[in-house]
């Protein structure tokens, strides 16, 4: 099984995505580098749905099409609430 790596560096976000699996069975580990930090931290996982959109909630199908970085931003919002 191969691991795909993707980067997103826009709008104040610096994220890495490591995708495992293929198709609707894909899961991705999201790492984020906070402003002023030099290392990435793992904030959680996002999942591919049956309609091939990404979501931060396992087993939930999204109606709206979401890219991996949009779902990662949602995951980060949840991560911030839990950390507070």
Beta strands, then each sheet from edge to edge (+ up, - down):
strand 1: 3-10
strand 2: 13-20
strand 3: 27-32
strand 4: 41-48
strand 5: 54-55
sheet 1: 1+ 2- 3+ 4- 5+
end
